[in-house]
Amino acid sequence: MTKVLVAFASKHDSTAEIAHAIGTALRQSDGLQVDVRSVETVVDITPYEAVILGSAVYAGQWQTSAADFLKEHERELAQCPVWLFSSGPTGDGDPKATLKGWQFPAVLKPVAERIKPRNIAVFHGKLDQRKLNFLERVVVKGVKAPIGDFRDWNMIQEWAIGIAQTLRETLLA
């Protein structure tokens, strides 16, 4: 069995739900044992043969806990297959187009380049006003961010299935 870690940082549970959907899709592939965990609960990644790491994005930045995880585990991550994902933009259309080509926080690009992830994905997120604090509601209103759930579950599942296929071809062959 190939052990895979899906680690995430999520502020209002939208990214956590994406991570769990990725984990579910990976578990459907024979030969993969998958753990889905918040980055705050992961101490050691050496038991894993592949890692998928994702974070919610606010103002073009990953959550601090995800950024710290990436930096702290850089050496181990560089030794195994890694996939990265961000979630956050709301609205319709291609998430990268929504973000005007943004794919990954500039401040973390040097670390990512050393790790050499197999893929970096951006998924639409969900904005639920009931979960936002006062300041977040003011910012959302000021930037006129679309409210609602814009996650494309088919896109997320297809991405995860592609990862499973790659792992079967490289680690399980």
Chimera marker file (.cmm) of the C-alpha trace (Angstrom):
<marker_set name="trace">
<marker id="1" x="0.000" y="0.000" z="0.000" r="1" g="1" b="0" radius="0.5"/>
<marker id="2" x="1.198" y="3.494" z="-0.868" r="1" g="1" b="0" radius="0.5"/>
<marker id="3" x="0.561" y="5.938" z="1.972" r="1" g="1" b="0" radius="0.5"/>
<marker id="4" x="-0.658" y="9.357" z="0.840" r="1" g="1" b="0" radius="0.5"/>
<marker id="5" x="-1.137" y="12.432" z="3.005" r="1" g="1" b="0" radius="0.5"/>
<marker id="6" x="-3.681" y="15.072" z="2.056" r="1" g="1" b="0" radius="0.5"/>
<marker id="7" x="-2.876" y="18.005" z="4.372" r="1" g="1" b="0" radius="0.5"/>
<marker id="8" x="-4.776" y="21.268" z="4.425" r="1" g="1" b="0" radius="0.5"/>
<marker id="9" x="-5.202" y="24.642" z="6.101" r="1" g="1" b="0" radius="0.5"/>
<marker id="10" x="-8.761" y="25.918" z="6.152" r="1" g="1" b="0" radius="0.5"/>
<marker id="11" x="-10.258" y="28.925" z="7.860" r="1" g="1" b="0" radius="0.5"/>
<marker id="12" x="-13.976" y="28.372" z="7.295" r="1" g="1" b="0" radius="0.5"/>
<marker id="13" x="-14.004" y="24.645" z="6.321" r="1" g="1" b="0" radius="0.5"/>
<marker id="14" x="-14.294" y="25.104" z="2.539" r="1" g="1" b="0" radius="0.5"/>
<marker id="15" x="-10.709" y="23.968" z="1.893" r="1" g="1" b="0" radius="0.5"/>
<marker id="16" x="-11.112" y="21.150" z="4.428" r="1" g="1" b="0" radius="0.5"/>
<marker id="17" x="-14.108" y="19.902" z="2.443" r="1" g="1" b="0" radius="0.5"/>
<marker id="18" x="-12.054" y="20.028" z="-0.773" r="1" g="1" b="0" radius="0.5"/>
<marker id="19" x="-9.239" y="18.057" z="0.920" r="1" g="1" b="0" radius="0.5"/>
<marker id="20" x="-11.712" y="15.407" z="2.085" r="1" g="1" b="0" radius="0.5"/>
<marker id="21" x="-13.154" y="15.134" z="-1.447" r="1" g="1" b="0" radius="0.5"/>
<marker id="22" x="-9.620" y="14.602" z="-2.779" r="1" g="1" b="0" radius="0.5"/>
<marker id="23" x="-9.035" y="11.955" z="-0.125" r="1" g="1" b="0" radius="0.5"/>
<marker id="24" x="-12.274" y="10.185" z="-1.024" r="1" g="1" b="0" radius="0.5"/>
<marker id="25" x="-11.359" y="10.116" z="-4.718" r="1" g="1" b="0" radius="0.5"/>
<marker id="26" x="-7.857" y="8.779" z="-3.930" r="1" g="1" b="0" radius="0.5"/>
<marker id="27" x="-9.229" y="6.038" z="-1.659" r="1" g="1" b="0" radius="0.5"/>
<marker id="28" x="-11.182" y="4.643" z="-4.614" r="1" g="1" b="0" radius="0.5"/>
<marker id="29" x="-7.869" y="3.727" z="-6.235" r="1" g="1" b="0" radius="0.5"/>
<marker id="30" x="-6.496" y="0.309" z="-5.363" r="1" g="1" b="0" radius="0.5"/>
<marker id="31" x="-3.227" y="0.362" z="-3.482" r="1" g="1" b="0" radius="0.5"/>
<marker id="32" x="-3.564" y="3.816" z="-1.899" r="1" g="1" b="0" radius="0.5"/>
<marker id="33" x="-3.937" y="4.362" z="1.831" r="1" g="1" b="0" radius="0.5"/>
<marker id="34" x="-4.966" y="7.982" z="2.403" r="1" g="1" b="0" radius="0.5"/>
<marker id="35" x="-4.902" y="10.199" z="5.488" r="1" g="1" b="0" radius="0.5"/>
<marker id="36" x="-6.643" y="13.594" z="5.311" r="1" g="1" b="0" radius="0.5"/>
<marker id="37" x="-5.449" y="15.892" z="8.090" r="1" g="1" b="0" radius="0.5"/>
<marker id="38" x="-5.189" y="19.516" z="9.026" r="1" g="1" b="0" radius="0.5"/>
<marker id="39" x="-1.582" y="20.740" z="8.781" r="1" g="1" b="0" radius="0.5"/>
<marker id="40" x="-1.729" y="21.630" z="12.475" r="1" g="1" b="0" radius="0.5"/>
<marker id="41" x="-2.098" y="17.934" z="13.351" r="1" g="1" b="0" radius="0.5"/>
<marker id="42" x="0.762" y="16.621" z="11.173" r="1" g="1" b="0" radius="0.5"/>
<marker id="43" x="4.101" y="16.293" z="12.928" r="1" g="1" b="0" radius="0.5"/>
<marker id="44" x="5.943" y="13.778" z="10.778" r="1" g="1" b="0" radius="0.5"/>
<marker id="45" x="5.502" y="13.221" z="7.034" r="1" g="1" b="0" radius="0.5"/>
<marker id="46" x="8.164" y="10.522" z="6.650" r="1" g="1" b="0" radius="0.5"/>
<marker id="47" x="5.595" y="7.666" z="6.770" r="1" g="1" b="0" radius="0.5"/>
<marker id="48" x="4.029" y="9.034" z="3.565" r="1" g="1" b="0" radius="0.5"/>
<marker id="49" x="5.183" y="8.283" z="0.037" r="1" g="1" b="0" radius="0.5"/>
<marker id="50" x="3.235" y="11.178" z="-1.522" r="1" g="1" b="0" radius="0.5"/>
<marker id="51" x="1.795" y="14.445" z="-0.199" r="1" g="1" b="0" radius="0.5"/>
<marker id="52" x="-0.994" y="16.696" z="-1.387" r="1" g="1" b="0" radius="0.5"/>
<marker id="53" x="-0.997" y="20.059" z="0.373" r="1" g="1" b="0" radius="0.5"/>
<marker id="54" x="-3.665" y="22.714" z="0.090" r="1" g="1" b="0" radius="0.5"/>
<marker id="55" x="-4.591" y="26.021" z="1.622" r="1" g="1" b="0" radius="0.5"/>
<marker id="56" x="-7.304" y="28.583" z="1.626" r="1" g="1" b="0" radius="0.5"/>
<marker id="57" x="-6.149" y="31.803" z="-0.011" r="1" g="1" b="0" radius="0.5"/>
<marker id="58" x="-6.805" y="35.295" z="1.315" r="1" g="1" b="0" radius="0.5"/>
<marker id="59" x="-5.415" y="38.366" z="-0.406" r="1" g="1" b="0" radius="0.5"/>
<marker id="60" x="-3.111" y="36.179" z="-2.498" r="1" g="1" b="0" radius="0.5"/>
<marker id="61" x="-1.559" y="34.404" z="0.489" r="1" g="1" b="0" radius="0.5"/>
<marker id="62" x="-1.811" y="30.909" z="1.891" r="1" g="1" b="0" radius="0.5"/>
<marker id="63" x="-2.868" y="30.417" z="5.483" r="1" g="1" b="0" radius="0.5"/>
<marker id="64" x="0.152" y="30.856" z="7.759" r="1" g="1" b="0" radius="0.5"/>
<marker id="65" x="-0.088" y="27.262" z="8.999" r="1" g="1" b="0" radius="0.5"/>
<marker id="66" x="0.119" y="25.882" z="5.428" r="1" g="1" b="0" radius="0.5"/>
<marker id="67" x="3.009" y="28.181" z="4.493" r="1" g="1" b="0" radius="0.5"/>
<marker id="68" x="4.853" y="27.154" z="7.663" r="1" g="1" b="0" radius="0.5"/>
<marker id="69" x="4.183" y="23.466" z="6.919" r="1" g="1" b="0" radius="0.5"/>
<marker id="70" x="5.596" y="23.843" z="3.407" r="1" g="1" b="0" radius="0.5"/>
<marker id="71" x="8.765" y="25.510" z="4.723" r="1" g="1" b="0" radius="0.5"/>
<marker id="72" x="9.245" y="23.213" z="7.728" r="1" g="1" b="0" radius="0.5"/>
<marker id="73" x="8.910" y="20.032" z="5.657" r="1" g="1" b="0" radius="0.5"/>
<marker id="74" x="10.677" y="21.279" z="2.532" r="1" g="1" b="0" radius="0.5"/>
<marker id="75" x="13.465" y="18.700" z="2.690" r="1" g="1" b="0" radius="0.5"/>
<marker id="76" x="11.081" y="15.735" z="3.061" r="1" g="1" b="0" radius="0.5"/>
<marker id="77" x="8.674" y="17.104" z="0.448" r="1" g="1" b="0" radius="0.5"/>
<marker id="78" x="11.502" y="17.402" z="-2.072" r="1" g="1" b="0" radius="0.5"/>
<marker id="79" x="12.031" y="13.632" z="-1.730" r="1" g="1" b="0" radius="0.5"/>
<marker id="80" x="8.523" y="12.503" z="-2.697" r="1" g="1" b="0" radius="0.5"/>
<marker id="81" x="5.776" y="13.301" z="-5.209" r="1" g="1" b="0" radius="0.5"/>
<marker id="82" x="3.917" y="16.461" z="-4.135" r="1" g="1" b="0" radius="0.5"/>
<marker id="83" x="0.836" y="18.226" z="-5.423" r="1" g="1" b="0" radius="0.5"/>
<marker id="84" x="-0.269" y="21.660" z="-4.214" r="1" g="1" b="0" radius="0.5"/>
<marker id="85" x="-3.669" y="23.307" z="-4.357" r="1" g="1" b="0" radius="0.5"/>
<marker id="86" x="-5.195" y="26.611" z="-3.380" r="1" g="1" b="0" radius="0.5"/>
<marker id="87" x="-8.839" y="27.430" z="-2.875" r="1" g="1" b="0" radius="0.5"/>
<marker id="88" x="-10.517" y="30.730" z="-2.512" r="1" g="1" b="0" radius="0.5"/>
<marker id="89" x="-11.671" y="32.695" z="-5.513" r="1" g="1" b="0" radius="0.5"/>
<marker id="90" x="-15.416" y="32.938" z="-5.827" r="1" g="1" b="0" radius="0.5"/>
<marker id="91" x="-17.410" y="33.524" z="-8.961" r="1" g="1" b="0" radius="0.5"/>
<marker id="92" x="-17.850" y="31.727" z="-12.247" r="1" g="1" b="0" radius="0.5"/>
<marker id="93" x="-15.321" y="30.701" z="-14.879" r="1" g="1" b="0" radius="0.5"/>
<marker id="94" x="-11.742" y="29.533" z="-14.686" r="1" g="1" b="0" radius="0.5"/>
<marker id="95" x="-10.341" y="30.178" z="-11.183" r="1" g="1" b="0" radius="0.5"/>
<marker id="96" x="-6.930" y="31.180" z="-12.581" r="1" g="1" b="0" radius="0.5"/>
<marker id="97" x="-8.612" y="33.690" z="-14.898" r="1" g="1" b="0" radius="0.5"/>
<marker id="98" x="-10.572" y="35.030" z="-11.935" r="1" g="1" b="0" radius="0.5"/>
<marker id="99" x="-7.236" y="35.584" z="-10.196" r="1" g="1" b="0" radius="0.5"/>
<marker id="100" x="-5.671" y="37.128" z="-13.336" r="1" g="1" b="0" radius="0.5"/>
<marker id="101" x="-3.190" y="34.267" z="-13.736" r="1" g="1" b="0" radius="0.5"/>
<marker id="102" x="-2.285" y="33.943" z="-10.049" r="1" g="1" b="0" radius="0.5"/>
<marker id="103" x="-1.535" y="30.338" z="-9.223" r="1" g="1" b="0" radius="0.5"/>
<marker id="104" x="0.551" y="30.311" z="-6.063" r="1" g="1" b="0" radius="0.5"/>
<marker id="105" x="1.789" y="32.863" z="-3.476" r="1" g="1" b="0" radius="0.5"/>
<marker id="106" x="4.897" y="34.629" z="-4.797" r="1" g="1" b="0" radius="0.5"/>
<marker id="107" x="6.560" y="34.510" z="-1.386" r="1" g="1" b="0" radius="0.5"/>
<marker id="108" x="6.375" y="30.669" z="-1.423" r="1" g="1" b="0" radius="0.5"/>
<marker id="109" x="7.466" y="30.131" z="-5.036" r="1" g="1" b="0" radius="0.5"/>
<marker id="110" x="11.180" y="29.613" z="-4.164" r="1" g="1" b="0" radius="0.5"/>
<marker id="111" x="10.216" y="26.821" z="-1.742" r="1" g="1" b="0" radius="0.5"/>
<marker id="112" x="7.855" y="25.257" z="-4.288" r="1" g="1" b="0" radius="0.5"/>
<marker id="113" x="10.552" y="25.402" z="-6.970" r="1" g="1" b="0" radius="0.5"/>
<marker id="114" x="12.914" y="23.445" z="-4.719" r="1" g="1" b="0" radius="0.5"/>
<marker id="115" x="10.203" y="20.882" z="-3.908" r="1" g="1" b="0" radius="0.5"/>
<marker id="116" x="9.207" y="20.559" z="-7.587" r="1" g="1" b="0" radius="0.5"/>
<marker id="117" x="5.502" y="19.748" z="-7.194" r="1" g="1" b="0" radius="0.5"/>
<marker id="118" x="3.943" y="17.590" z="-9.898" r="1" g="1" b="0" radius="0.5"/>
<marker id="119" x="1.089" y="20.079" z="-10.249" r="1" g="1" b="0" radius="0.5"/>
<marker id="120" x="-0.285" y="23.237" z="-8.676" r="1" g="1" b="0" radius="0.5"/>
<marker id="121" x="-4.050" y="23.679" z="-8.886" r="1" g="1" b="0" radius="0.5"/>
<marker id="122" x="-6.397" y="26.511" z="-8.012" r="1" g="1" b="0" radius="0.5"/>
<marker id="123" x="-10.012" y="25.713" z="-7.138" r="1" g="1" b="0" radius="0.5"/>
<marker id="124" x="-12.932" y="28.032" z="-6.625" r="1" g="1" b="0" radius="0.5"/>
<marker id="125" x="-14.001" y="28.346" z="-3.027" r="1" g="1" b="0" radius="0.5"/>
<marker id="126" x="-17.053" y="29.056" z="-0.979" r="1" g="1" b="0" radius="0.5"/>
<marker id="127" x="-17.971" y="32.300" z="0.725" r="1" g="1" b="0" radius="0.5"/>
<marker id="128" x="-20.614" y="31.940" z="3.441" r="1" g="1" b="0" radius="0.5"/>
<marker id="129" x="-21.362" y="35.285" z="5.098" r="1" g="1" b="0" radius="0.5"/>
<marker id="130" x="-22.656" y="33.513" z="8.213" r="1" g="1" b="0" radius="0.5"/>
<marker id="131" x="-19.119" y="32.212" z="8.895" r="1" g="1" b="0" radius="0.5"/>
<marker id="132" x="-17.357" y="35.547" z="8.377" r="1" g="1" b="0" radius="0.5"/>
<marker id="133" x="-16.389" y="37.888" z="11.174" r="1" g="1" b="0" radius="0.5"/>
<marker id="134" x="-17.220" y="41.588" z="11.002" r="1" g="1" b="0" radius="0.5"/>
<marker id="135" x="-13.932" y="42.627" z="9.369" r="1" g="1" b="0" radius="0.5"/>
<marker id="136" x="-14.172" y="39.834" z="6.791" r="1" g="1" b="0" radius="0.5"/>
<marker id="137" x="-17.737" y="40.911" z="5.902" r="1" g="1" b="0" radius="0.5"/>
<marker id="138" x="-16.534" y="44.504" z="5.425" r="1" g="1" b="0" radius="0.5"/>
<marker id="139" x="-13.681" y="43.371" z="3.143" r="1" g="1" b="0" radius="0.5"/>
<marker id="140" x="-15.959" y="41.067" z="1.120" r="1" g="1" b="0" radius="0.5"/>
<marker id="141" x="-18.443" y="43.882" z="0.652" r="1" g="1" b="0" radius="0.5"/>
<marker id="142" x="-15.680" y="46.337" z="-0.269" r="1" g="1" b="0" radius="0.5"/>
<marker id="143" x="-14.189" y="44.124" z="-2.960" r="1" g="1" b="0" radius="0.5"/>
<marker id="144" x="-17.648" y="42.962" z="-4.088" r="1" g="1" b="0" radius="0.5"/>
<marker id="145" x="-16.672" y="39.288" z="-3.842" r="1" g="1" b="0" radius="0.5"/>
<marker id="146" x="-19.415" y="36.957" z="-5.042" r="1" g="1" b="0" radius="0.5"/>
<marker id="147" x="-21.165" y="35.163" z="-2.167" r="1" g="1" b="0" radius="0.5"/>
<marker id="148" x="-21.952" y="31.454" z="-2.445" r="1" g="1" b="0" radius="0.5"/>
<marker id="149" x="-20.424" y="28.048" z="-3.081" r="1" g="1" b="0" radius="0.5"/>
<marker id="150" x="-18.463" y="28.079" z="-6.350" r="1" g="1" b="0" radius="0.5"/>
<marker id="151" x="-16.456" y="24.882" z="-5.838" r="1" g="1" b="0" radius="0.5"/>
<marker id="152" x="-16.375" y="22.672" z="-8.928" r="1" g="1" b="0" radius="0.5"/>
<marker id="153" x="-16.547" y="19.180" z="-7.475" r="1" g="1" b="0" radius="0.5"/>
<marker id="154" x="-16.047" y="17.544" z="-10.876" r="1" g="1" b="0" radius="0.5"/>
<marker id="155" x="-12.823" y="19.515" z="-11.428" r="1" g="1" b="0" radius="0.5"/>
<marker id="156" x="-11.599" y="18.578" z="-7.952" r="1" g="1" b="0" radius="0.5"/>
<marker id="157" x="-12.416" y="14.893" z="-8.456" r="1" g="1" b="0" radius="0.5"/>
<marker id="158" x="-10.769" y="14.814" z="-11.895" r="1" g="1" b="0" radius="0.5"/>
<marker id="159" x="-7.620" y="16.382" z="-10.431" r="1" g="1" b="0" radius="0.5"/>
<marker id="160" x="-7.556" y="13.756" z="-7.667" r="1" g="1" b="0" radius="0.5"/>
<marker id="161" x="-8.138" y="10.921" z="-10.145" r="1" g="1" b="0" radius="0.5"/>
<marker id="162" x="-5.177" y="12.197" z="-12.178" r="1" g="1" b="0" radius="0.5"/>
<marker id="163" x="-3.032" y="12.085" z="-9.052" r="1" g="1" b="0" radius="0.5"/>
<marker id="164" x="-4.155" y="8.514" z="-8.335" r="1" g="1" b="0" radius="0.5"/>
<marker id="165" x="-3.271" y="7.481" z="-11.891" r="1" g="1" b="0" radius="0.5"/>
<marker id="166" x="0.182" y="9.041" z="-11.584" r="1" g="1" b="0" radius="0.5"/>
<marker id="167" x="0.786" y="7.311" z="-8.264" r="1" g="1" b="0" radius="0.5"/>
<marker id="168" x="-0.297" y="3.947" z="-9.701" r="1" g="1" b="0" radius="0.5"/>
<marker id="169" x="2.056" y="4.415" z="-12.648" r="1" g="1" b="0" radius="0.5"/>
<marker id="170" x="5.060" y="5.576" z="-10.628" r="1" g="1" b="0" radius="0.5"/>
<marker id="171" x="4.873" y="4.157" z="-7.101" r="1" g="1" b="0" radius="0.5"/>
<marker id="172" x="2.748" y="1.048" z="-7.569" r="1" g="1" b="0" radius="0.5"/>
<marker id="173" x="4.282" y="-0.135" z="-10.840" r="1" g="1" b="0" radius="0.5"/>
<link id1="1" id2="2" r="1" g="1" b="0" radius="0.2"/>
<link id1="2" id2="3" r="1" g="1" b="0" radius="0.2"/>
<link id1="3" id2="4" r="1" g="1" b="0" radius="0.2"/>
<link id1="4" id2="5" r="1" g="1" b="0" radius="0.2"/>
<link id1="5" id2="6" r="1" g="1" b="0" radius="0.2"/>
<link id1="6" id2="7" r="1" g="1" b="0" radius="0.2"/>
<link id1="7" id2="8" r="1" g="1" b="0" radius="0.2"/>
<link id1="8" id2="9" r="1" g="1" b="0" radius="0.2"/>
<link id1="9" id2="10" r="1" g="1" b="0" radius="0.2"/>
<link id1="10" id2="11" r="1" g="1" b="0" radius="0.2"/>
<link id1="11" id2="12" r="1" g="1" b="0" radius="0.2"/>
<link id1="12" id2="13" r="1" g="1" b="0" radius="0.2"/>
<link id1="13" id2="14" r="1" g="1" b="0" radius="0.2"/>
<link id1="14" id2="15" r="1" g="1" b="0" radius="0.2"/>
<link id1="15" id2="16" r="1" g="1" b="0" radius="0.2"/>
<link id1="16" id2="17" r="1" g="1" b="0" radius="0.2"/>
<link id1="17" id2="18" r="1" g="1" b="0" radius="0.2"/>
<link id1="18" id2="19" r="1" g="1" b="0" radius="0.2"/>
<link id1="19" id2="20" r="1" g="1" b="0" radius="0.2"/>
<link id1="20" id2="21" r="1" g="1" b="0" radius="0.2"/>
<link id1="21" id2="22" r="1" g="1" b="0" radius="0.2"/>
<link id1="22" id2="23" r="1" g="1" b="0" radius="0.2"/>
<link id1="23" id2="24" r="1" g="1" b="0" radius="0.2"/>
<link id1="24" id2="25" r="1" g="1" b="0" radius="0.2"/>
<link id1="25" id2="26" r="1" g="1" b="0" radius="0.2"/>
<link id1="26" id2="27" r="1" g="1" b="0" radius="0.2"/>
<link id1="27" id2="28" r="1" g="1" b="0" radius="0.2"/>
<link id1="28" id2="29" r="1" g="1" b="0" radius="0.2"/>
<link id1="29" id2="30" r="1" g="1" b="0" radius="0.2"/>
<link id1="30" id2="31" r="1" g="1" b="0" radius="0.2"/>
<link id1="31" id2="32" r="1" g="1" b="0" radius="0.2"/>
<link id1="32" id2="33" r="1" g="1" b="0" radius="0.2"/>
<link id1="33" id2="34" r="1" g="1" b="0" radius="0.2"/>
<link id1="34" id2="35" r="1" g="1" b="0" radius="0.2"/>
<link id1="35" id2="36" r="1" g="1" b="0" radius="0.2"/>
<link id1="36" id2="37" r="1" g="1" b="0" radius="0.2"/>
<link id1="37" id2="38" r="1" g="1" b="0" radius="0.2"/>
<link id1="38" id2="39" r="1" g="1" b="0" radius="0.2"/>
<link id1="39" id2="40" r="1" g="1" b="0" radius="0.2"/>
<link id1="40" id2="41" r="1" g="1" b="0" radius="0.2"/>
<link id1="41" id2="42" r="1" g="1" b="0" radius="0.2"/>
<link id1="42" id2="43" r="1" g="1" b="0" radius="0.2"/>
<link id1="43" id2="44" r="1" g="1" b="0" radius="0.2"/>
<link id1="44" id2="45" r="1" g="1" b="0" radius="0.2"/>
<link id1="45" id2="46" r="1" g="1" b="0" radius="0.2"/>
<link id1="46" id2="47" r="1" g="1" b="0" radius="0.2"/>
<link id1="47" id2="48" r="1" g="1" b="0" radius="0.2"/>
<link id1="48" id2="49" r="1" g="1" b="0" radius="0.2"/>
<link id1="49" id2="50" r="1" g="1" b="0" radius="0.2"/>
<link id1="50" id2="51" r="1" g="1" b="0" radius="0.2"/>
<link id1="51" id2="52" r="1" g="1" b="0" radius="0.2"/>
<link id1="52" id2="53" r="1" g="1" b="0" radius="0.2"/>
<link id1="53" id2="54" r="1" g="1" b="0" radius="0.2"/>
<link id1="54" id2="55" r="1" g="1" b="0" radius="0.2"/>
<link id1="55" id2="56" r="1" g="1" b="0" radius="0.2"/>
<link id1="56" id2="57" r="1" g="1" b="0" radius="0.2"/>
<link id1="57" id2="58" r="1" g="1" b="0" radius="0.2"/>
<link id1="58" id2="59" r="1" g="1" b="0" radius="0.2"/>
<link id1="59" id2="60" r="1" g="1" b="0" radius="0.2"/>
<link id1="60" id2="61" r="1" g="1" b="0" radius="0.2"/>
<link id1="61" id2="62" r="1" g="1" b="0" radius="0.2"/>
<link id1="62" id2="63" r="1" g="1" b="0" radius="0.2"/>
<link id1="63" id2="64" r="1" g="1" b="0" radius="0.2"/>
<link id1="64" id2="65" r="1" g="1" b="0" radius="0.2"/>
<link id1="65" id2="66" r="1" g="1" b="0" radius="0.2"/>
<link id1="66" id2="67" r="1" g="1" b="0" radius="0.2"/>
<link id1="67" id2="68" r="1" g="1" b="0" radius="0.2"/>
<link id1="68" id2="69" r="1" g="1" b="0" radius="0.2"/>
<link id1="69" id2="70" r="1" g="1" b="0" radius="0.2"/>
<link id1="70" id2="71" r="1" g="1" b="0" radius="0.2"/>
<link id1="71" id2="72" r="1" g="1" b="0" radius="0.2"/>
<link id1="72" id2="73" r="1" g="1" b="0" radius="0.2"/>
<link id1="73" id2="74" r="1" g="1" b="0" radius="0.2"/>
<link id1="74" id2="75" r="1" g="1" b="0" radius="0.2"/>
<link id1="75" id2="76" r="1" g="1" b="0" radius="0.2"/>
<link id1="76" id2="77" r="1" g="1" b="0" radius="0.2"/>
<link id1="77" id2="78" r="1" g="1" b="0" radius="0.2"/>
<link id1="78" id2="79" r="1" g="1" b="0" radius="0.2"/>
<link id1="79" id2="80" r="1" g="1" b="0" radius="0.2"/>
<link id1="80" id2="81" r="1" g="1" b="0" radius="0.2"/>
<link id1="81" id2="82" r="1" g="1" b="0" radius="0.2"/>
<link id1="82" id2="83" r="1" g="1" b="0" radius="0.2"/>
<link id1="83" id2="84" r="1" g="1" b="0" radius="0.2"/>
<link id1="84" id2="85" r="1" g="1" b="0" radius="0.2"/>
<link id1="85" id2="86" r="1" g="1" b="0" radius="0.2"/>
<link id1="86" id2="87" r="1" g="1" b="0" radius="0.2"/>
<link id1="87" id2="88" r="1" g="1" b="0" radius="0.2"/>
<link id1="88" id2="89" r="1" g="1" b="0" radius="0.2"/>
<link id1="89" id2="90" r="1" g="1" b="0" radius="0.2"/>
<link id1="90" id2="91" r="1" g="1" b="0" radius="0.2"/>
<link id1="91" id2="92" r="1" g="1" b="0" radius="0.2"/>
<link id1="92" id2="93" r="1" g="1" b="0" radius="0.2"/>
<link id1="93" id2="94" r="1" g="1" b="0" radius="0.2"/>
<link id1="94" id2="95" r="1" g="1" b="0" radius="0.2"/>
<link id1="95" id2="96" r="1" g="1" b="0" radius="0.2"/>
<link id1="96" id2="97" r="1" g="1" b="0" radius="0.2"/>
<link id1="97" id2="98" r="1" g="1" b="0" radius="0.2"/>
<link id1="98" id2="99" r="1" g="1" b="0" radius="0.2"/>
<link id1="99" id2="100" r="1" g="1" b="0" radius="0.2"/>
<link id1="100" id2="101" r="1" g="1" b="0" radius="0.2"/>
<link id1="101" id2="102" r="1" g="1" b="0" radius="0.2"/>
<link id1="102" id2="103" r="1" g="1" b="0" radius="0.2"/>
<link id1="103" id2="104" r="1" g="1" b="0" radius="0.2"/>
<link id1="104" id2="105" r="1" g="1" b="0" radius="0.2"/>
<link id1="105" id2="106" r="1" g="1" b="0" radius="0.2"/>
<link id1="106" id2="107" r="1" g="1" b="0" radius="0.2"/>
<link id1="107" id2="108" r="1" g="1" b="0" radius="0.2"/>
<link id1="108" id2="109" r="1" g="1" b="0" radius="0.2"/>
<link id1="109" id2="110" r="1" g="1" b="0" radius="0.2"/>
<link id1="110" id2="111" r="1" g="1" b="0" radius="0.2"/>
<link id1="111" id2="112" r="1" g="1" b="0" radius="0.2"/>
<link id1="112" id2="113" r="1" g="1" b="0" radius="0.2"/>
<link id1="113" id2="114" r="1" g="1" b="0" radius="0.2"/>
<link id1="114" id2="115" r="1" g="1" b="0" radius="0.2"/>
<link id1="115" id2="116" r="1" g="1" b="0" radius="0.2"/>
<link id1="116" id2="117" r="1" g="1" b="0" radius="0.2"/>
<link id1="117" id2="118" r="1" g="1" b="0" radius="0.2"/>
<link id1="118" id2="119" r="1" g="1" b="0" radius="0.2"/>
<link id1="119" id2="120" r="1" g="1" b="0" radius="0.2"/>
<link id1="120" id2="121" r="1" g="1" b="0" radius="0.2"/>
<link id1="121" id2="122" r="1" g="1" b="0" radius="0.2"/>
<link id1="122" id2="123" r="1" g="1" b="0" radius="0.2"/>
<link id1="123" id2="124" r="1" g="1" b="0" radius="0.2"/>
<link id1="124" id2="125" r="1" g="1" b="0" radius="0.2"/>
<link id1="125" id2="126" r="1" g="1" b="0" radius="0.2"/>
<link id1="126" id2="127" r="1" g="1" b="0" radius="0.2"/>
<link id1="127" id2="128" r="1" g="1" b="0" radius="0.2"/>
<link id1="128" id2="129" r="1" g="1" b="0" radius="0.2"/>
<link id1="129" id2="130" r="1" g="1" b="0" radius="0.2"/>
<link id1="130" id2="131" r="1" g="1" b="0" radius="0.2"/>
<link id1="131" id2="132" r="1" g="1" b="0" radius="0.2"/>
<link id1="132" id2="133" r="1" g="1" b="0" radius="0.2"/>
<link id1="133" id2="134" r="1" g="1" b="0" radius="0.2"/>
<link id1="134" id2="135" r="1" g="1" b="0" radius="0.2"/>
<link id1="135" id2="136" r="1" g="1" b="0" radius="0.2"/>
<link id1="136" id2="137" r="1" g="1" b="0" radius="0.2"/>
<link id1="137" id2="138" r="1" g="1" b="0" radius="0.2"/>
<link id1="138" id2="139" r="1" g="1" b="0" radius="0.2"/>
<link id1="139" id2="140" r="1" g="1" b="0" radius="0.2"/>
<link id1="140" id2="141" r="1" g="1" b="0" radius="0.2"/>
<link id1="141" id2="142" r="1" g="1" b="0" radius="0.2"/>
<link id1="142" id2="143" r="1" g="1" b="0" radius="0.2"/>
<link id1="143" id2="144" r="1" g="1" b="0" radius="0.2"/>
<link id1="144" id2="145" r="1" g="1" b="0" radius="0.2"/>
<link id1="145" id2="146" r="1" g="1" b="0" radius="0.2"/>
<link id1="146" id2="147" r="1" g="1" b="0" radius="0.2"/>
<link id1="147" id2="148" r="1" g="1" b="0" radius="0.2"/>
<link id1="148" id2="149" r="1" g="1" b="0" radius="0.2"/>
<link id1="149" id2="150" r="1" g="1" b="0" radius="0.2"/>
<link id1="150" id2="151" r="1" g="1" b="0" radius="0.2"/>
<link id1="151" id2="152" r="1" g="1" b="0" radius="0.2"/>
<link id1="152" id2="153" r="1" g="1" b="0" radius="0.2"/>
<link id1="153" id2="154" r="1" g="1" b="0" radius="0.2"/>
<link id1="154" id2="155" r="1" g="1" b="0" radius="0.2"/>
<link id1="155" id2="156" r="1" g="1" b="0" radius="0.2"/>
<link id1="156" id2="157" r="1" g="1" b="0" radius="0.2"/>
<link id1="157" id2="158" r="1" g="1" b="0" radius="0.2"/>
<link id1="158" id2="159" r="1" g="1" b="0" radius="0.2"/>
<link id1="159" id2="160" r="1" g="1" b="0" radius="0.2"/>
<link id1="160" id2="161" r="1" g="1" b="0" radius="0.2"/>
<link id1="161" id2="162" r="1" g="1" b="0" radius="0.2"/>
<link id1="162" id2="163" r="1" g="1" b="0" radius="0.2"/>
<link id1="163" id2="164" r="1" g="1" b="0" radius="0.2"/>
<link id1="164" id2="165" r="1" g="1" b="0" radius="0.2"/>
<link id1="165" id2="166" r="1" g="1" b="0" radius="0.2"/>
<link id1="166" id2="167" r="1" g="1" b="0" radius="0.2"/>
<link id1="167" id2="168" r="1" g="1" b="0" radius="0.2"/>
<link id1="168" id2="169" r="1" g="1" b="0" radius="0.2"/>
<link id1="169" id2="170" r="1" g="1" b="0" radius="0.2"/>
<link id1="170" id2="171" r="1" g="1" b="0" radius="0.2"/>
<link id1="171" id2="172" r="1" g="1" b="0" radius="0.2"/>
<link id1="172" id2="173" r="1" g="1" b="0" radius="0.2"/>
</marker_set>
